[in-house]
Amino acid sequence: MKKMAFAALFCGLSANAAIMTFTDRTTFLGALTGAMYEENFGTFPFGSLASPSALSGNGFGYQFSAANGLYVAEIGGNMMMSTEGMGDSLLLSGFTGGVTAIGGNFFFENGSGGIDPNASGSLIASNGVDPDSVVNLNAPVGHTNFVGFISDTPLLSLTFQVAQGNSAFAGADNVIAGIGALGQGSSGSVPEPGTMALAAAGIALMAAVRKRK
C-alpha cells in the first residue's frame, strides 16, 4: 500500500507540471527539441499595425492581437511589438505547427520609446486542457526580461496583461515559438504552485512512513 501511495503521489506530481515556466533564455532554449521560429520585429515598420497580425517562420506560426490595435515601437534601437491602447492586453494565439513552447522578452513600454519602471502585470499561458500557468511581472521589469513556457500539449494562447491602473503598454521582443519537452533544462524552470505542494506532500509522506518503521 505504501508503494502504491508513493506511486500515485509522484504520478500526480508529474502530471501537474503540464505547463512549465522558465525565466532563463538559455535554459529555455536547451529544453527545445528541434527547430524554432524567433521574431525580433527588425523588418517591421514603425507605427500602427492591424490587429490581428499573423507571423510565421520555420514551420511555426501565431498571431498577435490587441483590443485597440497593435503598435510597433522602438526601444534602444530595437523594434518590438506593443499595443496601440494604453493598458491593453497583448495576446498571442492561433498557434500552428504544434507549438508547445513560447518565450521571449516581455516588458512595459512607456509610450515614448522607453521602459516604464513602475508598471507591473502578468503573463498567462493556456493549453485548454490544464490549469493556466501564470507568471507575475513586478516592477521594475527591464527590456531583456525573459519568460518562457513549455506545455505537454499544444498551446492555445499567451496573454500579456498590464495591471489595472498602470499607465503602460505591454511589449514583447525576441519571441520564440517551437516544440519543447518537459523535464529538459529544468534547472532554470519555475515549478507550478501545485507541483510544489505535491512535492511537499511527498516529503511529508516519506517522513511519516519512516517514523512508522
Residue pairs with C-beta under 8 A, 6 or more apart in sequence:
2 209
5 205
6 202
6 205
6 206
9 198
9 201
9 202
9 205
10 202
12 198
13 195
13 198
13 199
13 202
16 192
16 194
16 195
16 198
17 152
17 182
17 191
17 192
17 195
18 127
18 129
18 130
18 131
18 151
18 152
18 153
18 182
19 125
19 127
19 130
19 131
19 132
19 133
19 149
19 150
19 151
19 152
19 192
20 133
20 149
20 150
20 151
20 182
20 186
20 189
20 190
20 191
20 192
21 125
21 133
21 135
21 147
21 148
21 149
21 189
21 190
21 192
22 28
22 31
22 103
22 146
22 147
22 148
22 149
22 150
22 185
22 188
22 189
22 190
23 135
23 146
23 147
23 148
23 188
23 190
24 146
24 188
25 103
25 146
25 148
26 188
27 185
27 187
27 188
27 189
28 101
28 103
28 146
28 148
28 150
28 176
28 180
28 185
28 188
29 36
29 176
29 185
30 184
30 185
31 101
31 150
31 180
31 181
31 182
31 184
31 185
31 186
31 189
32 101
32 176
32 178
32 179
32 180
33 178
33 179
33 180
33 181
33 184
34 178
34 179
35 58
35 59
35 60
35 178
35 179
36 58
36 60
36 101
36 176
36 177
36 178
37 56
37 57
37 58
37 59
37 60
37 61
37 176
37 177
37 178
38 174
38 175
38 176
38 177
39 55
39 57
39 174
39 175
40 78
40 79
40 173
40 174
41 72
41 78
41 79
41 80
41 81
41 173
42 78
42 79
44 72
44 79
44 81
45 72
46 72
46 73
46 74
46 79
47 71
47 72
48 69
48 70
48 71
48 84
49 69
49 70
49 71
49 72
49 81
50 69
50 70
51 64
51 65
51 66
51 67
51 68
51 69
51 70
51 84
52 63
52 64
52 65
52 94
53 63
53 64
53 65
53 70
54 61
54 62
54 63
54 94
55 61
55 62
55 63
55 64
56 62
56 96
59 97
60 95
60 96
60 97
60 99
60 177
60 178
61 94
61 95
61 96
61 97
61 177
62 92
62 93
62 94
62 95
62 96
62 99
62 102
62 177
63 92
63 93
63 94
64 70
64 81
64 90
64 91
64 92
64 172
65 91
65 93
66 83
66 84
66 85
66 88
66 89
66 90
66 91
66 170
67 83
67 85
67 88
67 89
68 83
68 84
68 85
68 88
69 83
69 84
69 85
70 81
70 82
70 83
70 84
71 82
71 83
71 84
71 169
72 79
72 80
72 81
72 82
73 79
73 80
73 82
73 109
73 113
73 169
73 171
74 80
74 113
75 109
75 113
75 114
75 115
75 143
75 171
75 173
76 143
78 143
78 173
79 173
80 105
80 109
80 143
80 171
80 172
80 173
81 90
81 171
81 172
81 173
81 175
82 90
82 109
82 169
82 170
82 171
82 172
83 89
83 90
83 169
83 170
85 169
86 111
86 167
86 168
86 169
87 162
87 164
87 166
87 167
87 168
87 169
88 162
88 169
88 170
89 159
89 160
89 161
89 162
89 170
90 159
90 160
90 170
90 171
90 172
91 157
91 158
91 159
91 160
92 102
92 157
92 158
92 159
92 160
92 172
92 175
93 156
93 157
93 158
95 102
95 154
95 155
95 156
95 177
97 177
98 154
98 179
99 154
99 155
99 177
99 178
99 179
100 150
100 151
100 152
100 153
100 154
100 155
100 178
100 179
100 180
101 148
101 149
101 150
101 151
101 155
101 176
101 177
101 178
101 179
101 180
102 125
102 148
102 149
102 155
102 158
102 175
102 176
102 177
103 146
103 147
103 148
103 149
103 175
103 176
104 146
104 147
104 148
104 172
104 173
104 174
104 175
104 176
105 143
105 144
105 145
105 146
105 172
105 173
105 174
106 123
106 137
106 141
106 145
106 146
106 147
106 160
106 170
106 171
106 172
107 115
107 137
107 141
107 142
107 143
107 145
107 171
107 172
107 173
108 115
108 116
108 119
108 120
108 121
108 137
108 139
108 141
108 162
108 166
108 168
108 169
108 170
108 171
109 115
109 116
109 168
109 169
109 170
109 171
110 116
110 167
110 168
110 169
111 168
111 169
115 140
115 141
115 142
115 143
116 166
116 167
116 168
116 169
117 139
117 140
117 141
118 139
118 140
118 166
118 168
119 139
119 141
119 162
119 163
119 166
119 167
119 168
120 136
120 137
120 138
120 139
120 141
120 163
120 166
121 136
121 137
121 160
121 161
121 162
121 163
121 166
121 168
121 170
122 134
122 135
122 136
122 137
122 160
122 161
122 163
123 134
123 135
123 137
123 147
123 149
123 158
123 159
123 160
123 161
124 132
124 133
124 134
124 157
124 158
124 159
124 161
125 132
125 133
125 134
125 149
125 151
125 155
125 157
125 158
126 132
126 133
126 155
126 156
126 157
126 158
126 159
127 151
127 152
127 153
127 154
127 155
127 156
128 153
128 156
129 153
130 151
130 152
130 153
131 192
131 194
133 149
133 151
133 192
135 147
135 190
137 145
137 147
143 173
148 176
149 155
149 158
150 180
150 181
150 182
151 180
151 182
152 182
160 170
160 172
161 170
162 168
162 169
162 170
191 199
